[in-house]
Amino acid sequence: MLIARNLAAVLDRIHQAERAAGRPEGSVQLLAVSKRHPPEAIREAYAAGQREFGENYPQELASKAEILKDLPGIRFHLIGHLQSNKVKLAVRFASSVDTLDSPSLAVELGKRAASRPEPLPVLLEVNVGGEIQKHGCSPEQLAAVMEAVLAQPSLRLRGLMTVPPHTEDPEGARPFFRQLRRLRDRYGTDLLPELSMGMSHDLEVAISEGATQVRIGTAIFGERPLRG
Ligand SMILES: *Cc1c(COP(=O)(O)O)cnc(C)c1O
């Protein structure tokens, strides 16, 4: 019951932020980030109406998708780094790959995704904070990655994603969210309709800066168990 209650509270925060930003209710999609939580936790969220989930590790995504395949309409987004040796898994089990960040990965993913009945939706991850330990292309590399994706008929370019540097104060993320939005605006919403940004502690800031998708883990599922 706790997960259902948390989910309702998060949806409420999202709706309030949509209103505050003068955006229509339902314009922001909730991705429930279930990494390191057991499949039963996902079932609980699903029973409460949640359909879109985010997972960080391709192996974990694949095993959960397999265990939960009895749930109609459930969708798993890969929101963690994708290594080329895991592309096959991602193509088979993910509904969307939200962390594409290089031309070579686009080529590899595009080749594999040709086996899918429908093109694979992808978001391009941009490292707007320029942190060396983070994945994502630089803003300068974005055009090349975008071009590589557009050249793959089995990939469907949907938008941009970012994980900003962590700051205690959620307002600290605002300049990075704004930078992602500006990058998007350079190409337009036809080419890049989705902006995936905002997590448990800063979703309001992200929505006020134009997020169309927020990725929420802790506020729904609680603290993550350590990796075993
Ligand atoms: C874990 C994770 C989230 C969720 O973070 P919370 O702070 O638990 O809401 C969102 N996005 C990415 C890429 C993550 O790895």
The ligand as an SDF file (V2000), in Angstrom:
LIG
                    3D

 15 15  0  0  0  0  0  0  0  0999 V2000
   18.2460    6.3300  -10.1300 C   0  0  0  0  0  0  0  0  0  0  0  0
   17.9260    7.2640  -11.2080 C   0  0  0  0  0  0  0  0  0  0  0  0
   16.7820    8.0840  -11.1460 C   0  0  0  0  0  0  0  0  0  0  0  0
   15.8640    8.1510   -9.9440 C   0  0  0  0  0  0  0  0  0  0  0  0
   16.4580    8.8640   -8.8980 O   0  0  0  0  0  0  0  0  0  0  0  0
   15.6770    9.1940   -7.5480 P   0  0  0  0  0  0  0  0  0  0  0  0
   16.4810   10.2560   -6.9270 O   0  0  0  0  0  0  0  0  0  0  0  0
   15.6610    7.9240   -6.7450 O   0  0  0  0  0  0  0  0  0  0  0  0
   14.3120    9.6380   -7.9040 O   0  0  0  0  0  0  0  0  0  0  0  0
   16.5120    8.8870  -12.2570 C   0  0  0  0  0  0  0  0  0  0  0  0
   17.2980    8.8820  -13.3440 N   0  0  0  0  0  0  0  0  0  0  0  0
   18.3940    8.1130  -13.4340 C   0  0  0  0  0  0  0  0  0  0  0  0
   19.2120    8.1530  -14.6690 C   0  0  0  0  0  0  0  0  0  0  0  0
   18.7450    7.2830  -12.3690 C   0  0  0  0  0  0  0  0  0  0  0  0
   19.8480    6.5510  -12.4570 O   0  0  0  0  0  0  0  0  0  0  0  0
  1  2  1  0
  2  3  1  0
  2 14  2  0
  3  4  1  0
  3 10  2  0
  4  5  1  0
  5  6  1  0
  6  7  2  0
  6  8  1  0
  6  9  1  0
 10 11  1  0
 11 12  2  0
 12 13  1  0
 12 14  1  0
 14 15  1  0
M  END
$$$$
